[in-house]
Amino acid sequence: MLTNDKMIKGRFAKLYHGKKMYNDIVNHLNNNGNVLLCTYTKVTKYQSKHSNMFKLGKSGSVYVQRGKNWDCIDYAGIKLI
């Protein structure tokens, strides 16, 4: 049994924020919006046809597909346009 002294503050915060970010991105793409993914050196534009290129990891991290690999976009700038 989990007691109050064993509970960790913000234990599921990363998972909550990851789910929210993932749902915002996919819903925006499914509604014919565009998403800009901004890093220090590159800006990539994703359209509605790219909605299957995003996934949510078990820990709450959001990933985008790059070829056969998946890149974590937790700290990238994301703009919904």
C-alpha positions as CSV (number, residue, x, y, z in Angstrom):
1,M,0.0,0.0,0.0
2,L,1.3,3.5,-0.9
3,T,1.3,5.8,2.1
4,N,1.5,9.6,2.0
5,D,5.2,9.7,2.9
6,K,6.0,7.5,-0.1
7,M,4.2,9.8,-2.6
8,I,6.3,12.0,-4.8
9,K,5.2,15.5,-5.7
10,G,4.7,15.9,-9.4
11,R,5.2,12.1,-10.1
12,F,3.0,12.1,-13.2
13,A,3.6,15.7,-14.3
14,K,5.8,14.8,-17.2
15,L,3.4,12.2,-18.5
16,Y,0.5,14.7,-18.2
17,H,2.4,17.4,-20.1
18,G,3.6,15.0,-22.7
19,K,0.0,13.7,-23.3
20,K,-1.2,17.3,-23.6
21,M,1.5,18.3,-26.1
22,Y,1.0,15.1,-28.2
23,N,-2.8,15.6,-28.3
24,D,-2.5,19.3,-29.2
25,I,-0.1,18.5,-32.0
26,V,-2.1,15.6,-33.5
27,N,-5.5,17.4,-33.1
28,H,-4.1,20.5,-34.8
29,L,-2.7,18.4,-37.7
30,N,-6.0,16.5,-38.1
31,N,-7.8,19.8,-38.3
32,N,-5.7,20.8,-41.4
33,G,-3.3,23.0,-39.3
34,N,0.5,23.2,-39.7
35,V,3.1,22.5,-37.0
36,L,6.5,24.1,-36.9
37,L,9.2,22.2,-35.0
38,C,12.1,24.6,-34.3
39,T,15.6,23.6,-33.1
40,Y,18.7,25.8,-32.9
41,T,19.7,25.0,-36.5
42,K,16.5,23.9,-38.4
43,V,12.8,24.6,-38.7
44,T,10.6,21.7,-40.0
45,K,7.0,22.2,-41.1
46,Y,4.6,19.3,-40.6
47,Q,1.2,19.2,-42.4
48,S,-1.9,17.1,-41.8
49,K,-0.4,14.2,-43.8
50,H,2.4,13.9,-41.2
51,S,0.2,13.3,-38.2
52,N,1.3,9.6,-38.0
53,M,4.9,10.7,-37.6
54,F,4.4,11.7,-33.9
55,K,4.2,9.3,-30.9
56,L,4.1,9.5,-27.2
57,G,6.6,7.5,-25.1
58,K,5.9,5.6,-21.9
59,S,7.6,8.3,-19.7
60,G,5.6,11.2,-21.4
61,S,8.2,12.2,-24.0
62,V,7.0,13.1,-27.4
63,Y,8.9,11.8,-30.4
64,V,8.9,12.6,-34.1
65,Q,9.9,10.1,-36.8
66,R,13.1,10.8,-38.8
67,G,13.6,8.0,-41.3
68,K,13.7,4.8,-39.3
69,N,14.6,6.6,-36.1
70,W,12.6,8.6,-33.5
71,D,13.8,11.9,-32.2
72,C,12.7,13.3,-28.8
73,I,11.1,16.8,-29.2
74,D,10.6,17.6,-25.5
75,Y,12.9,20.6,-25.6
76,A,12.3,21.8,-29.2
77,G,10.2,24.8,-29.9
78,I,6.7,23.9,-31.2
79,K,4.4,26.4,-32.9
80,L,0.9,25.5,-34.1
81,I,0.0,27.7,-37.1
